[in-house]
């Protein structure tokens, strides 16, 4: 089912008597039970005000279309959403609704925040078929329940997004990447922590242990980037050999964003969130074939043999999400980690409130 309007979407959900598998552009490769309900037909830009840094789009609008529109005004999606197609081997087209439903955020999250932090307002259809809206087109417009933040990361289990309002930002004039060659994970995390704790406004901090390289990114006005990059290069010299590249980091950071190191590599892929300092002790316990660290070490991508239960190997507090695996492994282990009792009770209460019949992506998040 692919409704062409919000009213049609509401009518379909209101009349549903069986589970619905909510889908955007189909890039995540999820195989949920029930009939597929795609929002791809809800497509188009409703409002764009470059001077106000504000954009309103329907949920099925492609990320590519939005990025092209913004580029024409020298603006961008600051939170750098990941494209899953290379990692998952899927096709389809990433959509704005999918980005916010999953709260997909890239390397720049450490500096500017997650996708949800740029979401100003939402329109969505809940499990009863009612059309709800919350927020607006300015950052201060928040009253009552903050459904805007609640919908971001709910993966379509509370409602189906039909339209989103968001804040965009200007593109940076210049970019530079400082690379430190470090073979030891402890030193790599220390280097990233030092850079992130510096006054140089770092917008990316990642470590690729296969290449023994720490990458630190700075962006902004050209003169400022030159000064900050040189200062970081000098400060990071105590951790290992250092190199500096100006203006040529797009491919590098896109590869980090999309976990290109694991493309076409056999095995399951997990995404683990931990405190950066805990990554040092956790890494060997994961018994992974490959690792990639982003967000200063707070985000770990792990490539492991098919069928591995990585959650049983967590030796520190953290959250492990199964991103790529067979249908059987997904069914056995679940995509998301179980929540603690009190939080699980709150989540279940919210789902009962917004989807009392349990028809929207049932079982996806517990």
N, C-alpha and C positions, 0 to 999 in steps of 0.2 A: 504494500500500500504506500502510495506516494502522494499525499494531499498537496494541493496547489495553493492553499490559503490557510490562514489560522483558523477560520471558521470550519473549514473542512477537517482540519486536524482535530478540533474539539469534537466534532460530530463523530468521527471515527472512534475516538477514545471513549466518549460517552456511551457508544453502542457496543463496545467490546465486551465479550463474555469469556474470552480466553487470553492468556498472556500475550504481550506484545514485545517484540525485540526492537528497541528503539535504535535507529541507525542514522548517521549523518552521511559522510562521504564514503563509508565502507573501508577506511584505511586501517582500522585496528584489527581486523581479522577475527572478531569475536563471533562465536557461534552460540547464540542464546536460544533457548527454547521459545516457541511461539512464532506467530506470524510477524514478518519484518515490517516495521513502520518507519519509513524513511522521511526525513525532513528536507531532502534534496530539492523538492519542489518549491520550498519557501526560500526564494532566491532573490537577491537584489539589495542595493544600498538605499535605505530609506532617507537618510540625511547625512551630509558631510559638511562640516564647518571647519575648514583648516585653521582659521583664525582663532577659533575656540578650542582647537585640538579635540574635537568631538566627532564621533562616527556612530551612526545607527544602521545596523544591517539585519536582514533576516537570517535566521539560523542556518539555512542551507547554503548561504553564500560562501564561495570558495575562498580560502585563505589567499590563494594566488591572486584572485581578482582584487581583493582588498589591498594586498601589498603593492600591486601595480597602481592602484588608485592613489595610495599614500605616497608612493615614490614620485608621482607627478607633482606633488606639493613638497617634496623633500622631507617627508615624514615617514614614520614606521611604527610597527608593533614593537614596543620596547622590550616586552617580555620574551621575545625570541622563541615562538612555539616550535616544538620539535615536529619533524615530518617522519612518521613511523614506517613509511612504505619500504624503505631500503632495509630496515631491520627485520620487518615482519614478512617481507616478500609479497606484499599486497599491492593492489592497484587502487583505483578510486581516487577521490580528490578530498584533501583535508578541508573541513568546513569550520566556519566561525563558531557555530553551535557546538560542534565536537570539541573544539579547543577549550571552550569555557565549561562544558559539561564535565570534562576530565581535568580541568585546571592545568593545562599543558604549558610548562614554562621551561625555558632553556638556560644557558649559562649566565645570562645577564640577571637572573633572578637574585643573585647575591647582592646586586647593587640597586636594582629598581623595584624588586618585588615580583610576586607571582602574577599569573594571568588574572586571578580574582581581584588583585589590587587595582586593576585598570577597568574593571567592570563597573559601570555607573548605574545601569538599570537593566531589567529583564522583563520580558513577557513570556509566559509559558502556560501550558495546559496541564492541569493536574490529573490524577487518576480518575476523577469523577467526570472529566470533560469540561471543567470550568476554566475559563481564561483568567489568569491572574497577572498582575503587573506590580512591580516594586522598583523603587529608585527613580532615577530621572536622567538628566543629561548634564548634571554638574556634580562635583564631588561632595558638596554639602547636603545633597538631597537624600537624607536617610531618616526615615521615621518608622516607628513601630518595629516589627520583625525585620531584620536585615535579610530578606529572602535573596537578595543579590548574591551575597557571600554564601548563603546556604546552597543555592543552586550550583555554584561553581564547585566542581569536584563531586557532584552527586551522581554523575554517570547515568543520568536519565531515570533514576529510581524514584525521584520525588515529583517529577514533571518533565514534560517535553518542551524544551526551549523553542520559541517561535521567533523571537527578536531579541537582540542584545544592543545595549548602548555602551560605548567604551571611550576611554581617553587614549589618545595617541600622542606621540612625542616627535619632535624634530629629529632628523638624522644627524649623526655626529659629523663634524667637518673632517676629522682625522681619526685614525686608529693606529695603535702600535701594539706589538706583542713581544714581551720579554720572555725568552726561553732559557730555562736552567736545566742543565744535564745532571740528573740526580738518580742514582740507582737504588737508593734506600728510601722506603716509604716513609719512615719517620722523619727523615730530612725533607722529603717532598712536602709532607703536611706542614712541617715547621716553616718551610719557605712560603707556602701558600698563606698560612696564618699570618706570617710577618707582613706579606704584601697586603692582605685584607685589613690588617690592623694599622696600616700606614695611612698618612693623610693624602694619598695619591689617587683616591677614588677609582679603585680597580673595578672593572666590569666583567671580568672573567678570571677564574682560577681553577685550572684543571691539571691532572697528572695522568700520563700514559706510561705505566710501568713497562710495557713491552718495548717502548722506545726510550725509556728512562728520561722522560722530558716533562718538566713542569712548564706550563704556559700561563702567563699573566697578561691580561689585556687591559689597556687604558684607552679611553675614547674622549672626544671633546673637541675644543678649538685647537687648531694646529700647534700654536706656540705652547699651549698648556700641555698637550700630549707629548711634545718633544721634551719639555722640561721634566714631566713626571716619569716618562719612560727612561730617560737617562738616569734619574735619581733611583728608580727601582733597579735598573741594571747594576748600578754601583752597590746598592744595599744587598742585592741577592747574590753578589759575587762570593760571599762567604759560604754559600751552600754548594757551589760547583761552577763549572764553566758556564758562561752566560753569553747569549747572543740577542740581538735586537733587530726586529724587522718592522719597518714602517709601512702602513697602508696596504699590506698584502695578506691580511689575516682572514678574509672572508671564507675561503675554502677550509682553512684549519678549524675555525670555530663552527662552521656548519657541520664538519665531520664530528666534532665533539658533541654538538647539539643532537645529531642524529645517530650517534654511536656507530659511526661508519666502520670502526675497527672490527665489529662483530657481524657486519653484513656478509652474507654467504658463508658464514662459519657454522658448522653443525653444532647443535646443542641448544639447551634452553637458556633464556636470558631473563635475569632478575634485576629489579631496580630496588635498591636498599637505601633507606634514609636513616642516618645516624649522626651523632655528634662528630664533627671532624676529628677530634682527638681520639675517638673510639675506633676510627677506621684502621688505625695501626694494629691494634690487637685483633680486630675482627678479620682482617684480610686473609691471614693464613688459615683460619678456621673454616673459611668458605670452601676451600679445596677447589677453587675455580680454575678453569682452563685459561681464562682471560679476565682482566679487570680493567676498569676505566673509572677514574675519580673526577667528579665535577663538584662545583660549589665549595671549593676549598677542602674537599674530602668528605663533605656532608652527604653527598650523593654518590653511591657506588653502583656501577653497572657490572654485573657478573655473568660470565658465560660458563655454564656448567654442563656436564653430561646429561643427556635427556633423561627425564624422570627424577632428577635429584630434588630432594626436599630441602631447600636452603634455609627455611625457617627453623628447622631442627638444629642448624649449625650456628644460629645467632648466639653469640656469647656476650653481647652487650645489648642494652635497650635500643630498639630500632624497629623499623617497619619494612617488611619485604613484600614486594608486589611481583607476581609472576607476569611477565610481559610477553614472552614468546615460549610456546610449548605446544605439544600435541593436544588434541581435544580430550584425550584420555587423562593426560596429566593435569590439565585445567580442571577437569571434573573431580579428580582425586584430591588435588591440593587447594583448589580455589584460586582465583586471581588475587584476592585481597586477604591480608592477614586478619585474623579474628580480633575484634576489639575487646578491651577489658570490659567486665560485666556492666559497670555503671554507664559507660559510654555506649555499649551495645544496646542497653535499654533505652537510652535517649534516641539513638538512631532508629530503633524499631518503632518507637513512639512517633517519630516524625514521619516515617514511611506509612504508618497506619493513618495519620492525619491527612497526608497529601495523596496517598494511594490506598484507600481503604480496601479495595478489592484485590490488591496485590498483583496488578497486571503489567506494571511497567518494569521491564528488565528484572523479573523476580529471581532472587537467589544470587544476583551478581555481586552484591556487597554484603552478603550475609543474611 
